[in-house]
Amino acid sequence: MNFKSLALFLTAAAVPQAVVAGPIAYAICQTGCNCLAVACYSAAGFTFGVPIPGVTPAAIMACNAGLGTCMAACAAIALTPTP
C-alpha cells in the first residue's frame, strides 16, 4: 500500500460521517402520527379508516389536516442527517 492510499484511507476514517435517521425513525414518527389521528377521530366520535358516505364532517377534516402536517414533519425527520 503506497503512502497516498494510506493517507486517503486515514483521512476518510477520521472524518465524522453524517448518518441519516433512516427508515426506523420515519416509521416511529408515522406510527405516532397515526396514533394521534386515531385519538382525534375517536374524540370526534368516529372510527379511523371507516369511510363516511356523504359530506365529511369538519372534525374529520381537521383530524386529516393534522395528520397531513404530522406526516410532513416525518418526511423532514427521515431526510435530516443526524450526527
mmCIF file of the N, C-alpha and C atoms, coordinates in Angstrom:
data_MODEL
# 
_entry.id   MODEL 
# 
loop_
_atom_site.group_PDB 
_atom_site.id 
_atom_site.type_symbol 
_atom_site.label_atom_id 
_atom_site.label_alt_id 
_atom_site.label_comp_id 
_atom_site.label_asym_id 
_atom_site.label_entity_id 
_atom_site.label_seq_id 
_atom_site.pdbx_PDB_ins_code 
_atom_site.Cartn_x 
_atom_site.Cartn_y 
_atom_site.Cartn_z 
_atom_site.occupancy 
_atom_site.B_iso_or_equiv 
_atom_site.pdbx_formal_charge 
_atom_site.auth_seq_id 
_atom_site.auth_comp_id 
_atom_site.auth_asym_id 
_atom_site.auth_atom_id 
_atom_site.pdbx_PDB_model_num 
ATOM 1   N N  . MET A 1 1  ? 0.859   -1.170 0.000  1.00 0.00 ? 1  MET A N  1 
ATOM 2   C CA . MET A 1 1  ? 0.000   0.000  0.000  1.00 0.00 ? 1  MET A CA 1 
ATOM 3   C C  . MET A 1 1  ? 0.901   1.228  0.000  1.00 0.00 ? 1  MET A C  1 
ATOM 4   N N  . ASN A 1 2  ? 0.654   2.112  -0.952 1.00 0.00 ? 2  ASN A N  1 
ATOM 5   C CA . ASN A 1 2  ? 1.500   3.296  -1.018 1.00 0.00 ? 2  ASN A CA 1 
ATOM 6   C C  . ASN A 1 2  ? 1.017   4.373  -0.052 1.00 0.00 ? 2  ASN A C  1 
ATOM 7   N N  . PHE A 1 3  ? 1.826   5.390  0.121  1.00 0.00 ? 3  PHE A N  1 
ATOM 8   C CA . PHE A 1 3  ? 1.540   6.447  1.100  1.00 0.00 ? 3  PHE A CA 1 
ATOM 9   C C  . PHE A 1 3  ? 0.271   7.212  0.760  1.00 0.00 ? 3  PHE A C  1 
ATOM 10  N N  . LYS A 1 4  ? 0.030   7.469  -0.536 1.00 0.00 ? 4  LYS A N  1 
ATOM 11  C CA . LYS A 1 4  ? -1.156  8.225  -0.950 1.00 0.00 ? 4  LYS A CA 1 
ATOM 12  C C  . LYS A 1 4  ? -2.441  7.471  -0.581 1.00 0.00 ? 4  LYS A C  1 
ATOM 13  N N  . SER A 1 5  ? -2.478  6.192  -0.813 1.00 0.00 ? 5  SER A N  1 
ATOM 14  C CA . SER A 1 5  ? -3.649  5.384  -0.480 1.00 0.00 ? 5  SER A CA 1 
ATOM 15  C C  . SER A 1 5  ? -3.871  5.329  1.030  1.00 0.00 ? 5  SER A C  1 
ATOM 16  N N  . LEU A 1 6  ? -2.781  5.192  1.771  1.00 0.00 ? 6  LEU A N  1 
ATOM 17  C CA . LEU A 1 6  ? -2.875  5.157  3.228  1.00 0.00 ? 6  LEU A CA 1 
ATOM 18  C C  . LEU A 1 6  ? -3.387  6.480  3.780  1.00 0.00 ? 6  LEU A C  1 
ATOM 19  N N  . ALA A 1 7  ? -2.886  7.590  3.240  1.00 0.00 ? 7  ALA A N  1 
ATOM 20  C CA . ALA A 1 7  ? -3.325  8.916  3.687  1.00 0.00 ? 7  ALA A CA 1 
ATOM 21  C C  . ALA A 1 7  ? -4.809  9.118  3.379  1.00 0.00 ? 7  ALA A C  1 
ATOM 22  N N  . LEU A 1 8  ? -5.264  8.685  2.213  1.00 0.00 ? 8  LEU A N  1 
ATOM 23  C CA . LEU A 1 8  ? -6.674  8.812  1.845  1.00 0.00 ? 8  LEU A CA 1 
ATOM 24  C C  . LEU A 1 8  ? -7.557  7.975  2.757  1.00 0.00 ? 8  LEU A C  1 
ATOM 25  N N  . PHE A 1 9  ? -7.123  6.763  3.048  1.00 0.00 ? 9  PHE A N  1 
ATOM 26  C CA . PHE A 1 9  ? -7.883  5.893  3.944  1.00 0.00 ? 9  PHE A CA 1 
ATOM 27  C C  . PHE A 1 9  ? -7.988  6.483  5.346  1.00 0.00 ? 9  PHE A C  1 
ATOM 28  N N  . LEU A 1 10 ? -6.887  6.969  5.886  1.00 0.00 ? 10 LEU A N  1 
ATOM 29  C CA . LEU A 1 10 ? -6.896  7.534  7.240  1.00 0.00 ? 10 LEU A CA 1 
ATOM 30  C C  . LEU A 1 10 ? -7.729  8.809  7.313  1.00 0.00 ? 10 LEU A C  1 
ATOM 31  N N  . THR A 1 11 ? -7.672  9.617  6.264  1.00 0.00 ? 11 THR A N  1 
ATOM 32  C CA . THR A 1 11 ? -8.482  10.836 6.231  1.00 0.00 ? 11 THR A CA 1 
ATOM 33  C C  . THR A 1 11 ? -9.967  10.493 6.215  1.00 0.00 ? 11 THR A C  1 
ATOM 34  N N  . ALA A 1 12 ? -10.345 9.539  5.391  1.00 0.00 ? 12 ALA A N  1 
ATOM 35  C CA . ALA A 1 12 ? -11.755 9.137  5.311  1.00 0.00 ? 12 ALA A CA 1 
ATOM 36  C C  . ALA A 1 12 ? -12.228 8.521  6.619  1.00 0.00 ? 12 ALA A C  1 
ATOM 37  N N  . ALA A 1 13 ? -11.366 7.786  7.293  1.00 0.00 ? 13 ALA A N  1 
ATOM 38  C CA . ALA A 1 13 ? -11.742 7.153  8.554  1.00 0.00 ? 13 ALA A CA 1 
ATOM 39  C C  . ALA A 1 13 ? -11.842 8.172  9.688  1.00 0.00 ? 13 ALA A C  1 
ATOM 40  N N  . ALA A 1 14 ? -11.064 9.251  9.612  1.00 0.00 ? 14 ALA A N  1 
ATOM 41  C CA . ALA A 1 14 ? -11.037 10.232 10.697 1.00 0.00 ? 14 ALA A CA 1 
ATOM 42  C C  . ALA A 1 14 ? -12.172 11.249 10.604 1.00 0.00 ? 14 ALA A C  1 
ATOM 43  N N  . VAL A 1 15 ? -12.697 11.475 9.418  1.00 0.00 ? 15 VAL A N  1 
ATOM 44  C CA . VAL A 1 15 ? -13.755 12.463 9.229  1.00 0.00 ? 15 VAL A CA 1 
ATOM 45  C C  . VAL A 1 15 ? -15.069 11.871 9.717  1.00 0.00 ? 15 VAL A C  1 
ATOM 46  N N  . PRO A 1 16 ? -15.771 12.588 10.628 1.00 0.00 ? 16 PRO A N  1 
ATOM 47  C CA . PRO A 1 16 ? -17.053 12.050 11.099 1.00 0.00 ? 16 PRO A CA 1 
ATOM 48  C C  . PRO A 1 16 ? -18.063 11.989 9.954  1.00 0.00 ? 16 PRO A C  1 
ATOM 49  N N  . GLN A 1 17 ? -18.733 10.888 9.855  1.00 0.00 ? 17 GLN A N  1 
ATOM 50  C CA . GLN A 1 17 ? -19.707 10.684 8.799  1.00 0.00 ? 17 GLN A CA 1 
ATOM 51  C C  . GLN A 1 17 ? -21.102 11.034 9.309  1.00 0.00 ? 17 GLN A C  1 
ATOM 52  N N  . ALA A 1 18 ? -21.874 11.727 8.476  1.00 0.00 ? 18 ALA A N  1 
ATOM 53  C CA . ALA A 1 18 ? -23.263 12.030 8.825  1.00 0.00 ? 18 ALA A CA 1 
ATOM 54  C C  . ALA A 1 18 ? -24.102 10.778 8.611  1.00 0.00 ? 18 ALA A C  1 
ATOM 55  N N  . VAL A 1 19 ? -25.050 10.559 9.478  1.00 0.00 ? 19 VAL A N  1 
ATOM 56  C CA . VAL A 1 19 ? -25.918 9.398  9.385  1.00 0.00 ? 19 VAL A CA 1 
ATOM 57  C C  . VAL A 1 19 ? -27.345 9.892  9.203  1.00 0.00 ? 19 VAL A C  1 
ATOM 58  N N  . VAL A 1 20 ? -28.048 9.330  8.271  1.00 0.00 ? 20 VAL A N  1 
ATOM 59  C CA . VAL A 1 20 ? -29.443 9.686  8.062  1.00 0.00 ? 20 VAL A CA 1 
ATOM 60  C C  . VAL A 1 20 ? -30.279 8.881  9.043  1.00 0.00 ? 20 VAL A C  1 
ATOM 61  N N  . ALA A 1 21 ? -31.270 9.545  9.652  1.00 0.00 ? 21 ALA A N  1 
ATOM 62  C CA . ALA A 1 21 ? -32.097 8.885  10.656 1.00 0.00 ? 21 ALA A CA 1 
ATOM 63  C C  . ALA A 1 21 ? -32.708 7.604  10.104 1.00 0.00 ? 21 ALA A C  1 
ATOM 64  N N  . GLY A 1 22 ? -33.112 7.634  8.879  1.00 0.00 ? 22 GLY A N  1 
ATOM 65  C CA . GLY A 1 22 ? -33.500 6.429  8.192  1.00 0.00 ? 22 GLY A CA 1 
ATOM 66  C C  . GLY A 1 22 ? -34.902 5.931  8.411  1.00 0.00 ? 22 GLY A C  1 
ATOM 67  N N  . PRO A 1 23 ? -35.137 4.744  7.912  1.00 0.00 ? 23 PRO A N  1 
ATOM 68  C CA . PRO A 1 23 ? -36.483 4.198  7.895  1.00 0.00 ? 23 PRO A CA 1 
ATOM 69  C C  . PRO A 1 23 ? -37.065 3.931  9.277  1.00 0.00 ? 23 PRO A C  1 
ATOM 70  N N  . ILE A 1 24 ? -36.242 3.605  10.243 1.00 0.00 ? 24 ILE A N  1 
ATOM 71  C CA . ILE A 1 24 ? -36.794 3.293  11.569 1.00 0.00 ? 24 ILE A CA 1 
ATOM 72  C C  . ILE A 1 24 ? -37.354 4.550  12.226 1.00 0.00 ? 24 ILE A C  1 
ATOM 73  N N  . ALA A 1 25 ? -36.608 5.652  12.168 1.00 0.00 ? 25 ALA A N  1 
ATOM 74  C CA . ALA A 1 25 ? -37.112 6.906  12.740 1.00 0.00 ? 25 ALA A CA 1 
ATOM 75  C C  . ALA A 1 25 ? -38.371 7.363  12.004 1.00 0.00 ? 25 ALA A C  1 
ATOM 76  N N  . TYR A 1 26 ? -38.374 7.191  10.692 1.00 0.00 ? 26 TYR A N  1 
ATOM 77  C CA . TYR A 1 26 ? -39.537 7.565  9.895  1.00 0.00 ? 26 TYR A CA 1 
ATOM 78  C C  . TYR A 1 26 ? -40.758 6.722  10.283 1.00 0.00 ? 26 TYR A C  1 
ATOM 79  N N  . ALA A 1 27 ? -40.557 5.430  10.467 1.00 0.00 ? 27 ALA A N  1 
ATOM 80  C CA . ALA A 1 27 ? -41.657 4.542  10.846 1.00 0.00 ? 27 ALA A CA 1 
ATOM 81  C C  . ALA A 1 27 ? -42.189 4.872  12.233 1.00 0.00 ? 27 ALA A C  1 
ATOM 82  N N  . ILE A 1 28 ? -41.294 5.184  13.169 1.00 0.00 ? 28 ILE A N  1 
ATOM 83  C CA . ILE A 1 28 ? -41.729 5.558  14.517 1.00 0.00 ? 28 ILE A CA 1 
ATOM 84  C C  . ILE A 1 28 ? -42.546 6.845  14.471 1.00 0.00 ? 28 ILE A C  1 
ATOM 85  N N  . CYS A 1 29 ? -42.084 7.796  13.682 1.00 0.00 ? 29 CYS A N  1 
ATOM 86  C CA . CYS A 1 29 ? -42.805 9.058  13.553 1.00 0.00 ? 29 CYS A CA 1 
ATOM 87  C C  . CYS A 1 29 ? -44.189 8.842  12.939 1.00 0.00 ? 29 CYS A C  1 
ATOM 88  N N  . GLN A 1 30 ? -44.272 8.041  11.880 1.00 0.00 ? 30 GLN A N  1 
ATOM 89  C CA . GLN A 1 30 ? -45.568 7.778  11.247 1.00 0.00 ? 30 GLN A CA 1 
ATOM 90  C C  . GLN A 1 30 ? -46.516 7.052  12.199 1.00 0.00 ? 30 GLN A C  1 
ATOM 91  N N  . THR A 1 31 ? -45.985 6.146  12.992 1.00 0.00 ? 31 THR A N  1 
ATOM 92  C CA . THR A 1 31 ? -46.821 5.443  13.969 1.00 0.00 ? 31 THR A CA 1 
ATOM 93  C C  . THR A 1 31 ? -47.399 6.430  14.973 1.00 0.00 ? 31 THR A C  1 
ATOM 94  N N  . GLY A 1 32 ? -46.571 7.358  15.428 1.00 0.00 ? 32 GLY A N  1 
ATOM 95  C CA . GLY A 1 32 ? -47.057 8.388  16.352 1.00 0.00 ? 32 GLY A CA 1 
ATOM 96  C C  . GLY A 1 32 ? -48.136 9.249  15.725 1.00 0.00 ? 32 GLY A C  1 
ATOM 97  N N  . CYS A 1 33 ? -47.938 9.632  14.477 1.00 0.00 ? 33 CYS A N  1 
ATOM 98  C CA . CYS A 1 33 ? -48.940 10.441 13.769 1.00 0.00 ? 33 CYS A CA 1 
ATOM 99  C C  . CYS A 1 33 ? -50.265 9.684  13.645 1.00 0.00 ? 33 CYS A C  1 
ATOM 100 N N  . ASN A 1 34 ? -50.187 8.418  13.288 1.00 0.00 ? 34 ASN A N  1 
ATOM 101 C CA . ASN A 1 34 ? -51.414 7.629  13.135 1.00 0.00 ? 34 ASN A CA 1 
ATOM 102 C C  . ASN A 1 34 ? -52.115 7.418  14.468 1.00 0.00 ? 34 ASN A C  1 
ATOM 103 N N  . CYS A 1 35 ? -51.350 7.265  15.551 1.00 0.00 ? 35 CYS A N  1 
ATOM 104 C CA . CYS A 1 35 ? -51.969 7.138  16.883 1.00 0.00 ? 35 CYS A CA 1 
ATOM 105 C C  . CYS A 1 35 ? -52.726 8.411  17.245 1.00 0.00 ? 35 CYS A C  1 
ATOM 106 N N  . LEU A 1 36 ? -52.118 9.559  16.932 1.00 0.00 ? 36 LEU A N  1 
ATOM 107 C CA . LEU A 1 36 ? -52.807 10.829 17.200 1.00 0.00 ? 36 LEU A CA 1 
ATOM 108 C C  . LEU A 1 36 ? -54.057 10.981 16.337 1.00 0.00 ? 36 LEU A C  1 
ATOM 109 N N  . ALA A 1 37 ? -53.989 10.519 15.088 1.00 0.00 ? 37 ALA A N  1 
ATOM 110 C CA . ALA A 1 37 ? -55.156 10.605 14.216 1.00 0.00 ? 37 ALA A CA 1 
ATOM 111 C C  . ALA A 1 37 ? -56.288 9.720  14.733 1.00 0.00 ? 37 ALA A C  1 
ATOM 112 N N  . VAL A 1 38 ? -55.963 8.533  15.197 1.00 0.00 ? 38 VAL A N  1 
ATOM 113 C CA . VAL A 1 38 ? -56.976 7.634  15.762 1.00 0.00 ? 38 VAL A CA 1 
ATOM 114 C C  . VAL A 1 38 ? -57.605 8.269  16.990 1.00 0.00 ? 38 VAL A C  1 
ATOM 115 N N  . ALA A 1 39 ? -56.788 8.887  17.835 1.00 0.00 ? 39 ALA A N  1 
ATOM 116 C CA . ALA A 1 39 ? -57.319 9.559  19.023 1.00 0.00 ? 39 ALA A CA 1 
ATOM 117 C C  . ALA A 1 39 ? -58.217 10.731 18.637 1.00 0.00 ? 39 ALA A C  1 
ATOM 118 N N  . CYS A 1 40 ? -57.821 11.470 17.606 1.00 0.00 ? 40 CYS A N  1 
ATOM 119 C CA . CYS A 1 40 ? -58.628 12.602 17.140 1.00 0.00 ? 40 CYS A CA 1 
ATOM 120 C C  . CYS A 1 40 ? -59.979 12.126 16.604 1.00 0.00 ? 40 CYS A C  1 
ATOM 121 N N  . TYR A 1 41 ? -59.949 11.088 15.783 1.00 0.00 ? 41 TYR A N  1 
ATOM 122 C CA . TYR A 1 41 ? -61.199 10.525 15.262 1.00 0.00 ? 41 TYR A CA 1 
ATOM 123 C C  . TYR A 1 41 ? -62.090 10.029 16.402 1.00 0.00 ? 41 TYR A C  1 
ATOM 124 N N  . SER A 1 42 ? -61.493 9.341  17.365 1.00 0.00 ? 42 SER A N  1 
ATOM 125 C CA . SER A 1 42 ? -62.274 8.818  18.493 1.00 0.00 ? 42 SER A CA 1 
ATOM 126 C C  . SER A 1 42 ? -62.903 9.938  19.305 1.00 0.00 ? 42 SER A C  1 
ATOM 127 N N  . ALA A 1 43 ? -62.137 10.999 19.522 1.00 0.00 ? 43 ALA A N  1 
ATOM 128 C CA . ALA A 1 43 ? -62.679 12.140 20.268 1.00 0.00 ? 43 ALA A CA 1 
ATOM 129 C C  . ALA A 1 43 ? -63.837 12.791 19.520 1.00 0.00 ? 43 ALA A C  1 
ATOM 130 N N  . ALA A 1 44 ? -63.800 12.721 18.199 1.00 0.00 ? 44 ALA A N  1 
ATOM 131 C CA . ALA A 1 44 ? -64.879 13.292 17.396 1.00 0.00 ? 44 ALA A CA 1 
ATOM 132 C C  . ALA A 1 44 ? -66.055 12.329 17.247 1.00 0.00 ? 44 ALA A C  1 
ATOM 133 N N  . GLY A 1 45 ? -65.875 11.071 17.730 1.00 0.00 ? 45 GLY A N  1 
ATOM 134 C CA . GLY A 1 45 ? -66.969 10.108 17.685 1.00 0.00 ? 45 GLY A CA 1 
ATOM 135 C C  . GLY A 1 45 ? -66.987 9.250  16.430 1.00 0.00 ? 45 GLY A C  1 
ATOM 136 N N  . PHE A 1 46 ? -65.863 9.149  15.749 1.00 0.00 ? 46 PHE A N  1 
ATOM 137 C CA . PHE A 1 46 ? -65.780 8.360  14.520 1.00 0.00 ? 46 PHE A CA 1 
ATOM 138 C C  . PHE A 1 46 ? -64.705 7.293  14.660 1.00 0.00 ? 46 PHE A C  1 
ATOM 139 N N  . THR A 1 47 ? -64.671 6.381  13.689 1.00 0.00 ? 47 THR A N  1 
ATOM 140 C CA . THR A 1 47 ? -63.655 5.334  13.651 1.00 0.00 ? 47 THR A CA 1 
ATOM 141 C C  . THR A 1 47 ? -62.690 5.633  12.516 1.00 0.00 ? 47 THR A C  1 
ATOM 142 N N  . PHE A 1 48 ? -61.394 5.663  12.823 1.00 0.00 ? 48 PHE A N  1 
ATOM 143 C CA . PHE A 1 48 ? -60.369 5.954  11.823 1.00 0.00 ? 48 PHE A CA 1 
ATOM 144 C C  . PHE A 1 48 ? -60.340 4.857  10.774 1.00 0.00 ? 48 PHE A C  1 
ATOM 145 N N  . GLY A 1 49 ? -60.369 5.240  9.502  1.00 0.00 ? 49 GLY A N  1 
ATOM 146 C CA . GLY A 1 49 ? -60.279 4.281  8.414  1.00 0.00 ? 49 GLY A CA 1 
ATOM 147 C C  . GLY A 1 49 ? -61.610 3.803  7.887  1.00 0.00 ? 49 GLY A C  1 
ATOM 148 N N  . VAL A 1 50 ? -62.703 4.196  8.503  1.00 0.00 ? 50 VAL A N  1 
ATOM 149 C CA . VAL A 1 50 ? -64.027 3.781  8.039  1.00 0.00 ? 50 VAL A CA 1 
ATOM 150 C C  . VAL A 1 50 ? -64.610 4.905  7.187  1.00 0.00 ? 50 VAL A C  1 
ATOM 151 N N  . PRO A 1 51 ? -64.948 4.607  5.935  1.00 0.00 ? 51 PRO A N  1 
ATOM 152 C CA . PRO A 1 51 ? -65.479 5.668  5.070  1.00 0.00 ? 51 PRO A CA 1 
ATOM 153 C C  . PRO A 1 51 ? -66.838 6.174  5.540  1.00 0.00 ? 51 PRO A C  1 
ATOM 154 N N  . ILE A 1 52 ? -67.033 7.459  5.345  1.00 0.00 ? 52 ILE A N  1 
ATOM 155 C CA . ILE A 1 52 ? -68.296 8.097  5.740  1.00 0.00 ? 52 ILE A CA 1 
ATOM 156 C C  . ILE A 1 52 ? -69.011 8.512  4.459  1.00 0.00 ? 52 ILE A C  1 
ATOM 157 N N  . PRO A 1 53 ? -70.198 7.973  4.204  1.00 0.00 ? 53 PRO A N  1 
ATOM 158 C CA . PRO A 1 53 ? -70.917 8.379  2.994  1.00 0.00 ? 53 PRO A CA 1 
ATOM 159 C C  . PRO A 1 53 ? -71.427 9.816  3.118  1.00 0.00 ? 53 PRO A C  1 
ATOM 160 N N  . GLY A 1 54 ? -71.404 10.518 2.012  1.00 0.00 ? 54 GLY A N  1 
ATOM 161 C CA . GLY A 1 54 ? -71.915 11.890 2.011  1.00 0.00 ? 54 GLY A CA 1 
ATOM 162 C C  . GLY A 1 54 ? -70.836 12.905 2.337  1.00 0.00 ? 54 GLY A C  1 
ATOM 163 N N  . VAL A 1 55 ? -71.238 13.952 3.032  1.00 0.00 ? 55 VAL A N  1 
ATOM 164 C CA . VAL A 1 55 ? -70.344 15.068 3.351  1.00 0.00 ? 55 VAL A CA 1 
ATOM 165 C C  . VAL A 1 55 ? -69.483 14.713 4.567  1.00 0.00 ? 55 VAL A C  1 
ATOM 166 N N  . THR A 1 56 ? -68.198 14.994 4.469  1.00 0.00 ? 56 THR A N  1 
ATOM 167 C CA . THR A 1 56 ? -67.282 14.712 5.572  1.00 0.00 ? 56 THR A CA 1 
ATOM 168 C C  . THR A 1 56 ? -67.402 15.790 6.637  1.00 0.00 ? 56 THR A C  1 
ATOM 169 N N  . PRO A 1 57 ? -67.595 15.405 7.914  1.00 0.00 ? 57 PRO A N  1 
ATOM 170 C CA . PRO A 1 57 ? -67.730 16.398 8.982  1.00 0.00 ? 57 PRO A CA 1 
ATOM 171 C C  . PRO A 1 57 ? -66.450 17.232 9.155  1.00 0.00 ? 57 PRO A C  1 
ATOM 172 N N  . ALA A 1 58 ? -66.617 18.438 9.670  1.00 0.00 ? 58 ALA A N  1 
ATOM 173 C CA . ALA A 1 58 ? -65.490 19.358 9.858  1.00 0.00 ? 58 ALA A CA 1 
ATOM 174 C C  . ALA A 1 58 ? -64.454 18.791 10.825 1.00 0.00 ? 58 ALA A C  1 
ATOM 175 N N  . ALA A 1 59 ? -64.901 18.048 11.830 1.00 0.00 ? 59 ALA A N  1 
ATOM 176 C CA . ALA A 1 59 ? -63.965 17.470 12.795 1.00 0.00 ? 59 ALA A CA 1 
ATOM 177 C C  . ALA A 1 59 ? -63.023 16.483 12.107 1.00 0.00 ? 59 ALA A C  1 
ATOM 178 N N  . ILE A 1 60 ? -63.556 15.700 11.178 1.00 0.00 ? 60 ILE A N  1 
ATOM 179 C CA . ILE A 1 60 ? -62.728 14.738 10.448 1.00 0.00 ? 60 ILE A CA 1 
ATOM 180 C C  . ILE A 1 60 ? -61.753 15.469 9.539  1.00 0.00 ? 60 ILE A C  1 
ATOM 181 N N  . MET A 1 61 ? -62.199 16.546 8.912  1.00 0.00 ? 61 MET A N  1 
ATOM 182 C CA . MET A 1 61 ? -61.305 17.338 8.073  1.00 0.00 ? 61 MET A CA 1 
ATOM 183 C C  . MET A 1 61 ? -60.159 17.926 8.896  1.00 0.00 ? 61 MET A C  1 
ATOM 184 N N  . ALA A 1 62 ? -60.464 18.360 10.118 1.00 0.00 ? 62 ALA A N  1 
ATOM 185 C CA . ALA A 1 62 ? -59.418 18.895 10.994 1.00 0.00 ? 62 ALA A CA 1 
ATOM 186 C C  . ALA A 1 62 ? -58.436 17.792 11.403 1.00 0.00 ? 62 ALA A C  1 
ATOM 187 N N  . CYS A 1 63 ? -58.938 16.614 11.685 1.00 0.00 ? 63 CYS A N  1 
ATOM 188 C CA . CYS A 1 63 ? -58.065 15.479 12.022 1.00 0.00 ? 63 CYS A CA 1 
ATOM 189 C C  . CYS A 1 63 ? -57.158 15.142 10.845 1.00 0.00 ? 63 CYS A C  1 
ATOM 190 N N  . ASN A 1 64 ? -57.721 15.142 9.638  1.00 0.00 ? 64 ASN A N  1 
ATOM 191 C CA . ASN A 1 64 ? -56.931 14.836 8.448  1.00 0.00 ? 64 ASN A CA 1 
ATOM 192 C C  . ASN A 1 64 ? -55.870 15.899 8.189  1.00 0.00 ? 64 ASN A C  1 
ATOM 193 N N  . ALA A 1 65 ? -56.202 17.161 8.448  1.00 0.00 ? 65 ALA A N  1 
ATOM 194 C CA . ALA A 1 65 ? -55.225 18.237 8.267  1.00 0.00 ? 65 ALA A CA 1 
ATOM 195 C C  . ALA A 1 65 ? -54.077 18.072 9.259  1.00 0.00 ? 65 ALA A C  1 
ATOM 196 N N  . GLY A 1 66 ? -54.413 17.735 10.493 1.00 0.00 ? 66 GLY A N  1 
ATOM 197 C CA . GLY A 1 66 ? -53.375 17.497 11.493 1.00 0.00 ? 66 GLY A CA 1 
ATOM 198 C C  . GLY A 1 66 ? -52.505 16.306 11.142 1.00 0.00 ? 66 GLY A C  1 
ATOM 199 N N  . LEU A 1 67 ? -53.111 15.253 10.606 1.00 0.00 ? 67 LEU A N  1 
ATOM 200 C CA . LEU A 1 67 ? -52.362 14.069 10.188 1.00 0.00 ? 67 LEU A CA 1 
ATOM 201 C C  . LEU A 1 67 ? -51.412 14.415 9.044  1.00 0.00 ? 67 LEU A C  1 
ATOM 202 N N  . GLY A 1 68 ? -51.874 15.228 8.120  1.00 0.00 ? 68 GLY A N  1 
ATOM 203 C CA . GLY A 1 68 ? -51.023 15.637 6.999  1.00 0.00 ? 68 GLY A CA 1 
ATOM 204 C C  . GLY A 1 68 ? -49.834 16.459 7.453  1.00 0.00 ? 68 GLY A C  1 
ATOM 205 N N  . THR A 1 69 ? -50.053 17.359 8.404  1.00 0.00 ? 69 THR A N  1 
ATOM 206 C CA . THR A 1 69 ? -48.963 18.169 8.948  1.00 0.00 ? 69 THR A CA 1 
ATOM 207 C C  . THR A 1 69 ? -47.948 17.299 9.674  1.00 0.00 ? 69 THR A C  1 
ATOM 208 N N  . CYS A 1 70 ? -48.440 16.359 10.443 1.00 0.00 ? 70 CYS A N  1 
ATOM 209 C CA . CYS A 1 70 ? -47.568 15.452 11.181 1.00 0.00 ? 70 CYS A CA 1 
ATOM 210 C C  . CYS A 1 70 ? -46.755 14.584 10.214 1.00 0.00 ? 70 CYS A C  1 
ATOM 211 N N  . MET A 1 71 ? -47.379 14.082 9.175  1.00 0.00 ? 71 MET A N  1 
ATOM 212 C CA . MET A 1 71 ? -46.673 13.249 8.201  1.00 0.00 ? 71 MET A CA 1 
ATOM 213 C C  . MET A 1 71 ? -45.612 14.052 7.448  1.00 0.00 ? 71 MET A C  1 
ATOM 214 N N  . ALA A 1 72 ? -45.892 15.333 7.195  1.00 0.00 ? 72 ALA A N  1 
ATOM 215 C CA . ALA A 1 72 ? -44.888 16.186 6.552  1.00 0.00 ? 72 ALA A CA 1 
ATOM 216 C C  . ALA A 1 72 ? -43.673 16.358 7.449  1.00 0.00 ? 72 ALA A C  1 
ATOM 217 N N  . ALA A 1 73 ? -43.902 16.471 8.754  1.00 0.00 ? 73 ALA A N  1 
ATOM 218 C CA . ALA A 1 73 ? -42.787 16.558 9.691  1.00 0.00 ? 73 ALA A CA 1 
ATOM 219 C C  . ALA A 1 73 ? -41.994 15.252 9.708  1.00 0.00 ? 73 ALA A C  1 
ATOM 220 N N  . CYS A 1 74 ? -42.674 14.132 9.534  1.00 0.00 ? 74 CYS A N  1 
ATOM 221 C CA . CYS A 1 74 ? -41.983 12.836 9.473  1.00 0.00 ? 74 CYS A CA 1 
ATOM 222 C C  . CYS A 1 74 ? -41.073 12.763 8.251  1.00 0.00 ? 74 CYS A C  1 
ATOM 223 N N  . ALA A 1 75 ? -41.523 13.312 7.139  1.00 0.00 ? 75 ALA A N  1 
ATOM 224 C CA . ALA A 1 75 ? -40.683 13.307 5.951  1.00 0.00 ? 75 ALA A CA 1 
ATOM 225 C C  . ALA A 1 75 ? -39.416 14.113 6.194  1.00 0.00 ? 75 ALA A C  1 
ATOM 226 N N  . ALA A 1 76 ? -39.554 15.230 6.905  1.00 0.00 ? 76 ALA A N  1 
ATOM 227 C CA . ALA A 1 76 ? -38.371 16.031 7.232  1.00 0.00 ? 76 ALA A CA 1 
ATOM 228 C C  . ALA A 1 76 ? -37.437 15.266 8.153  1.00 0.00 ? 76 ALA A C  1 
ATOM 229 N N  . ILE A 1 77 ? -37.990 14.529 9.083  1.00 0.00 ? 77 ILE A N  1 
ATOM 230 C CA . ILE A 1 77 ? -37.164 13.732 10.021 1.00 0.00 ? 77 ILE A CA 1 
ATOM 231 C C  . ILE A 1 77 ? -36.400 12.648 9.255  1.00 0.00 ? 77 ILE A C  1 
ATOM 232 N N  . ALA A 1 78 ? -37.067 12.038 8.298  1.00 0.00 ? 78 ALA A N  1 
ATOM 233 C CA . ALA A 1 78 ? -36.428 10.954 7.545  1.00 0.00 ? 78 ALA A CA 1 
ATOM 234 C C  . ALA A 1 78 ? -35.265 11.452 6.703  1.00 0.00 ? 78 ALA A C  1 
ATOM 235 N N  . LEU A 1 79 ? -35.321 12.700 6.273  1.00 0.00 ? 79 LEU A N  1 
ATOM 236 C CA . LEU A 1 79 ? -34.292 13.233 5.390  1.00 0.00 ? 79 LEU A CA 1 
ATOM 237 C C  . LEU A 1 79 ? -33.220 14.040 6.103  1.00 0.00 ? 79 LEU A C  1 
ATOM 238 N N  . THR A 1 80 ? -33.397 14.284 7.407  1.00 0.00 ? 80 THR A N  1 
ATOM 239 C CA . THR A 1 80 ? -32.441 15.089 8.153  1.00 0.00 ? 80 THR A CA 1 
ATOM 240 C C  . THR A 1 80 ? -31.272 14.230 8.632  1.00 0.00 ? 80 THR A C  1 
ATOM 241 N N  . PRO A 1 81 ? -30.046 14.627 8.312  1.00 0.00 ? 81 PRO A N  1 
ATOM 242 C CA . PRO A 1 81 ? -28.912 13.846 8.819  1.00 0.00 ? 81 PRO A CA 1 
ATOM 243 C C  . PRO A 1 81 ? -28.724 14.060 10.318 1.00 0.00 ? 81 PRO A C  1 
ATOM 244 N N  . THR A 1 82 ? -28.372 13.021 11.010 1.00 0.00 ? 82 THR A N  1 
ATOM 245 C CA . THR A 1 82 ? -28.096 13.116 12.447 1.00 0.00 ? 82 THR A CA 1 
ATOM 246 C C  . THR A 1 82 ? -26.653 12.708 12.696 1.00 0.00 ? 82 THR A C  1 
ATOM 247 N N  . PRO A 1 83 ? -25.959 13.445 13.558 1.00 0.00 ? 83 PRO A N  1 
ATOM 248 C CA . PRO A 1 83 ? -24.546 13.107 13.793 1.00 0.00 ? 83 PRO A CA 1 
ATOM 249 C C  . PRO A 1 83 ? -24.374 11.825 14.590 1.00 0.00 ? 83 PRO A C  1 
# 
